[in-house]
């Protein structure tokens, strides 16, 4: 069950929706940046080690 956020409850519905949409976009952007960083780091390894290293360290990410 999500926690109640008193500050968000005081916002008009439209502003609360905008805030949640912005937070969702920020999370998606952060995930994409993390994926690019992981790919860049693993890409520095020799080719035979890339897939195995990525799978061991980061699962299927």
Secondary structure, DSSP 4 states (H G I P E B T S, - for coil): -PPP-HHHHTS-HHHHHHHHHHHHHHHHHHHHHHHHHHHHHHHTS-HHHHHHHHHHHHTT-
